[in-house]
Amino acid sequence: MSSLPVRDPKKDRLLTPENSVLVVIDYQPAQIDSVNSMNRAELVRNILLVARIARNYRLPVLLSTVNVAGGSKDTIPALKRILGGIPSYDRTSINAWEDMEFYEAVKDTGRSKLIMTALWTEACLTFPTLDALAEGYEVYPVVDAVGGTSRAAHKAALKRVAQAGAHLTGIAQLACELQRDWNCEATAPGMVEIFNDAGIFLNLGK
């Protein structure tokens, strides 16, 4: 069987490695330790999986922290190792969209689809998501890689951004959407490895 002709990867309505960017906000020890909407070890595992997906598909990644200059601890080391030596935009604003350097970095990517991860769901994910949507970006919060101070706060925040037009997604859906076709052999082995490490077992003979 053959696939349909490849769609323009920059104009595709779905996420592609050519039209999207991963945004990673505030995966710092204090924020992780205050998450109560899911198991914290699972949260860390999941954001590391998202980072590996971004690397597998060579997505640009924007990393931001809050108040490291004021004494807060930096992004967790395991995540920084996966992301490599990319710049980190430290800020004082709760809403990353209100930090000029971060905002300019988003615009400089030239990409309209923002894959959004942040802690907490009810603040540092919600606020830039709403602002980005208002400026015409498409935003894809990764629901199993974000967390809030309570399950109720997390759920309410996801409902709010979805009602505003955000496209909720999950880790498995994200990887499948970026892969799209098993004939893309450069990235298929990496996807299978990531899924196997996540306990989503794939034995596809790749």
C-alpha positions, 0 to 999 in steps of 0.5 A: 500500500502507498500513502497519499502524497505528502502534504506541505509540512509547513502548512499542514493542519496537523503538527509537523516537525516543520510547523511547530515548536516545543515550549517548556516553562518552569520545570524547576524543583520548587514547582515540581514539588508543589504539583498535586494533580499527579504523581510527581515522579510520573510528571518528571518522566513524562516531561522527559519523554516530551523533550526526547520526542522534540529531539527525535523530530528536531523541533525547536525548543524554547525553555524558560524559568522563573526567578533563577536570578533571584535565587530559585533553582534552575530547570531540573538537570535531567531535562537540561541534559536532554535539551542540551545547551539551548538558551534559557529565558529567565524571568520575573513574570508569572506569565512568560508571554509578558517577558520580552525576551521570551516573547521575541524568541517565540516570534523568531521561530516563525512557527504558528503551532506551540506545543505547550508544557508548563508548571503550574497548569493553572498559571504558567501554562494557562496565561501564555496559552490564552495570550498566544491564542489571542495573537493567532497562534495555535496552542497544544498543551500536553496534558500528561506532562503538565500539573497543577496544585490540585486535581481540581485546579489542573482540570479547571485550567485545561477546561479554560484553555480548551474553551478558549481554543487550545488543542489538548494533546497527550504524549502518545498522540504528539509522537504519532502526529509528528511521525505520521508515516512509518516510511519516515525511517529517520525518526521511526526508530527513535519513536519506538524507543521512546514508546518502549521506555514509556511502557507503550510497547511497540514491536513493529520490526523497525 
